[in-house]
Each structure stands twice: as C-alpha cells, then as structure tokens.
Amino acid sequence: QVQLVESGGGLVQAGGSLKLSCAASGRTFSSYAMGWFRQAPGKERELVANIIWSAGITNYADSVKGRFTISRDNAKNTVYLQMNSLKPEDTAVYYCAARLHRWGPYDYWGQGTQVTVSS
C-alpha cells in the first residue's frame, strides 16, 4: 500500500504563488508516474500536470503551461507543484496521484488540499 499526503494549499491573491508538496510512503515506493489533478466545484476532475518518475519527463494542461511547474525529489519520494501567477479559476481541491504502470489509471490518491485564489 502507498500513502500520499499533500500539503501546501491555502488562500492566495490573484497573481500570487503557492507550492504544493506530495510525500509518498508505505511499501517500497516505485511508481511510473506521479500527477497533480484538481477539481473545482461543479466541474470534473482534471489533470494539471504529471511527471514520469525515472526520466523526469513532464506534461501540463494547456491552462497552466508557463505558470505551473511539477518536479520531484527522488530521495524524499516527494513530488511538488510550484504554482505561479495564480488566477481565480485555479481555485480547486488539488490531488496528488501515483500510477504504478506505464498505462492505465492512477492507482493511489492523496486526500486533497484546497487552493483558493481570490480576485
């Protein structure tokens, strides 16, 4: 079993920055990819960014390109999401997830952390 614990959410004004962290623990952690998702009220959950753990290859949703950066620290089994130039439309619950295999759904999810951007 893998546990994912997010932190770093909060309230910020538009144009501000936040950095989310997701620490993985449990059995020997070995995932193919890690991702950050978000879900705003009344909307479907969407992929914000993901990173292939071993190669460090990243992928971003068009809505956050140039503003958000996903990174990982192998030694700490931690993935980060640096969010800059935040907009009110970025307001959502942000979830960290781990996918064990190259293809298929994400296997483990964190509990989520609220990000609120005021205008």
Secondary structure, 3 states (H helix, E strand, C coil): CEEEEEECCEEEECCCCEEEEEEEEECCCCCCEEEEEEECCCCCCEEEEEEECCCCCEEECCCCCCCEEEEEECCCCEEEEEECCCCHHHCEEEEEEEECCCCCCCCEECCCEEEEEEC
